[in-house]
């Protein structure tokens, strides 16, 4: 009789958990994955990355047809109308196809799905739906959930979180988004394109906290041009709901007179927090840090031997692809191999229009690090309006920015605002993973005419020698 029921039990079937479970099974470990949702895939596939991209894509097509912006290409529409129910149905279809695909992969790789919530009984035992299971190793991949805002109670009708904003039954007349980060701007742009008036209230003095300063300024300019009402340096102190109307009380972040804003829908999108409540971590000997996250070592193992953690529940950016790569690496460590992930090369993408993508250091971070070590950085920038494909497509907003070490020319960071920035950033990630210099990118042949040529030209601009500007 086996000492344990499983070699590995993974708690959570989001991007970190389900991928860790599949990879562990591929490596010969008897593996189970605990998930309480009716479908696999976690927040990302069910109520996050995937459904939001479905709505972003659909709203872009609607806006292109309805706004008259295609007339310059000889494409005229009349009588364009919105069928929001069908838009939601197509979103649900995409989600179903992908979550069903994971269930198929579990069966293919012989991963057992333990349905229910997991709570620790001990360092090598968990309870799921009233039954106890033991494992040689346990991996926590429980993800994150919406951070609440004091004084603003989410009622899932008038005041919603990101999940609710993906399923609004009608287009709001006035949507107020609390938080000028990635989630707020993406979902705000969906409803803006579908006809809502959108106000973004951000506590800090600029939107997109943590991103490159020049990117933040340019993005704000573009979004205001699109019709966003962006109020930075503003704090929400309370909210009341009467009927179908919410009244928000706001005041300057630095202090000052308060005022009210009325809206028929409010989206709270101030960030996310790690899901650790209800796991009974203390029974396994685990604790959380000041941010409520589980600290791990280079091998993703916690301070309790045999217990691992990956994804949003750990320190670092809360990104699905970061969780995926950590899941693979952690599973390989569990199997006795050496898992590899380079946390310095984790891209981030904002799926607005245009898209915004970044990898590596911001210009501010690079200069601060260089100053501390007595070095310098070089910056090359190329506007999309000088790129032939962007010009042809009439999507010339944005730029590409390459930051390199002045002495070694090694690329330290790349930042892109462009219609397909999310796809373009992959080249920068590959280059940085292999320690490329700006010269390496500049002397790599890029197909013409493509948006990707803007990255080549930005790399050339690092040495002050771009061709097309």
Beta strands, then each sheet from edge to edge (+ up, - down):
strand 1: 6-11
strand 2: 31-35
strand 3: 112-115
strand 4: 118-122
strand 5: 125-128
strand 6: 131-140
strand 7: 144-146
strand 8: 159-160
strand 9: 174-178
strand 10: 197-201
strand 11: 229-231
strand 12: 234-242
strand 13: 245-252
strand 14: 258-263
strand 15: 265-268
strand 16: 272-274
strand 17: 307-309
strand 18: 348-350
strand 19: 355-360
strand 20: 377-383
strand 21: 399-405
strand 22: 411-418
sheet 1: 3+ 2+ 1+ 6+ 5- 4+
sheet 2: 3+ 2+ 1+ 6+ 17+
sheet 3: 7+ 16-
sheet 4: 8+ 15+ 9+ 10+ 11+
sheet 5: 12+ 13- 14+
sheet 6: 18+ 19- 22+ 21- 20+
end
